Structure formats: structure tokens, C-alpha cells
Amino acid sequence: MKRPDGLPRYLRVDEVADLLRTTPKAIYVKIERGQLPGVIRVGRRLLVSADGLLEFLSDQRDAPSLKE
């Protein structure tokens, strides 16, 4: 099922990596460290909630930077 913005409700690790312009390995590390919200396990598969990911990115954008 797709959301109104065209993203599926849950993303695979490789899709998250593409969106964040990084590698799947980096996403697995973030998941292991608990740095990525909305992660669910379905059997052996890891899926990331698109809503959780977008909210996380929005929060990161609104956080004060180190330069300020």
C-alpha cells in the first residue's frame, strides 16, 4: 500500500539507504545502534516505517546545528 506522497508505508533497508544517499551497511549500523526509529522485524526482514523516517528527518532538520 502506498502513501499519498508515493512512498510505501514500510521501506526496505536498501530503499532507506537510497533515500538517505548512503549504503545499506550504514543503515544496518544505525538500526543496530538504535539511531533509526520505526524499525520492525518481520521474520528475517527489517522494515522501516516511512512515517517514522520522515518524522526523524524533520526532527534532525529542526535540531540546532553545531555551527550556531
C-alpha positions in Angstrom: 0.0 0.0 0.0 1.4 3.4 -1.0 1.1 6.7 0.9 -0.2 9.9 -0.8 3.5 11.0 -1.4 4.2 7.8 -3.3 6.3 6.1 -0.7 5.3 2.7 0.5 4.2 2.5 4.1 7.2 0.4 5.0 10.6 0.7 3.4 13.3 -2.0 2.9 16.8 -1.2 4.1 18.1 -0.7 0.6 15.3 1.8 -0.1 16.1 3.7 3.1 19.8 3.8 2.0 18.8 5.2 -1.4 16.7 7.9 0.2 19.5 8.9 2.6 22.2 8.5 -0.1 24.2 6.1 1.9 24.8 2.3 1.9 22.6 -0.5 3.3 25.5 -1.4 5.6 25.4 2.1 7.2 21.6 1.7 7.7 22.1 -1.6 9.4 24.6 0.0 11.7 22.2 2.8 12.6 19.5 0.2 13.3 21.8 -1.8 15.5 22.7 1.3 17.5 19.1 2.3 17.8 19.6 5.5 15.8 16.8 4.9 13.4 13.1 5.0 14.5 10.2 2.9 13.2 12.1 -0.3 12.6 10.2 -3.5 12.7 11.3 -7.1 12.1 9.1 -9.4 10.0 10.8 -12.8 10.2 14.4 -12.1 9.0 13.4 -8.9 7.2 13.9 -5.4 8.6 11.5 -2.7 7.5 11.4 1.0 8.4 8.2 2.9 8.7 8.1 5.7 6.1 6.2 8.0 8.6 8.8 7.3 11.3 11.7 8.0 8.9 10.2 11.3 7.6 9.5 12.5 11.2 13.0 11.6 12.2 14.4 13.5 9.3 12.2 16.5 10.1 13.4 16.5 13.7 17.0 16.3 12.5 16.5 19.3 10.2 14.9 21.3 13.1 17.7 20.4 15.6 20.2 23.2 16.3 23.4 22.7 14.4 26.9 22.7 15.9 27.8 25.9 14.0 25.3 28.1 15.7 
